[in-house]
Structures are given as C-alpha cells and as structure tokens.
C-alpha cells in the first residue's frame, strides 16, 4: 500500500514522504491515527505543501538547534490551567499546550511530537520536559503549571 505521511512516523519517514507499507499497517494504524493519507496523483500536490510547512518549522542545522536550545533553557514557561483547591488539575497539560506556550513566549515553533514529558502533568507545580530539536540536540525545558 502506497501512502503519503502527514507527520513524522518514527522508523518510517517524515511528513510529505511517500512510503510503501503493508496493507494492515496502513489501514489499521497509520490512516486512522491521521499519520498518513492514501497516495494518489492529486495527493502529490499536497506533498509539496507539507514539505514547505516542514521546511519552515524545521531546525536548519546543529548550530541553529543549539541557539534554540539556549533560548528554551534560558527561562521558564508558565502555563495556566484550571485546578481544584488541592492543586489537582481538571484534565491535564498536553504537549500541544506546551508547544503553544513555547511559541507564545519565544516565537519558536516546535512540533508537539518532539516534546516528551515524564508521565502526565495533572497537578500544579514545576516540571521538566525534554524537547528534541535535532538528532543530537535535546533541550531541557522548565515548565511551571499554575492555577487559573
């Protein structure tokens, strides 16, 4: 089965790549998860748009990744969330919310799939998350979750 990846899939490829996978893997996992779309000639034009968007977000090289790392590690990102009296959040803080907070504070557009947390963030407090910027560069980001 030929597919066009809509986002990076570890061990398979990046957004905009055309890959050939077994039918079951594509039909049961990649397409329902939104990670790929079926290949077609019309889809070829969509690939170019995905590649342009990826190039705009992508970190150019190791030097640029180190600059972004220094920017991210220089301060603390504060996230406001609804919480109860005990500091328990109503829900949890997601990687998408963290990525939006990073963009709002630093102007750096980070893909939410490159952010990893240790477990779920479900209480008010300070947390450390890792942001994979390049193949050899990982930033440690300090997050402070406060009650709204």
C-alpha positions, 0 to 999 in steps of 0.5 A: 500500500502506497501512502503519503505521511502527514507527520513524522512516523518514527522508523518510517519517514517524515511528513510529505514522504511517500512510503510503501507499507503493508496493507494492515499497517496502513489501514489499521494504524497509520490512516486512522491515527491521521499519520498518513493519507492514501497516495494518489496523483492529486495527493502529490500536490499536497506533498509539496505543501507539507514539505514547505510547512516542514521546511519552515518549522524545521531546525536548519542545522546543529548550530541553529538547534543549539541557539534554540536550545539556549533560548528554551533553557534560558527561562521558564514557561508558565502555563495556566490551567484550571485546578481544584483547591488541592492543586489537582488539575481538571484534565491535564497539560498536553504537549500541544499546550506546551508547544503553544506556550513555547511559541507564545513566549519565544516565537519558536515553533516546535512540533508537539511530537518532539516534546516528551514529558515524564508521565502526565502533568495533572497537578500544579507545580514545576516540571521538566520536559525534554524537547528534541530539536535535532538528532543530537540536540535535546533541550531541557525545558522548565515548565511551571503549571499554575492555577487559573 
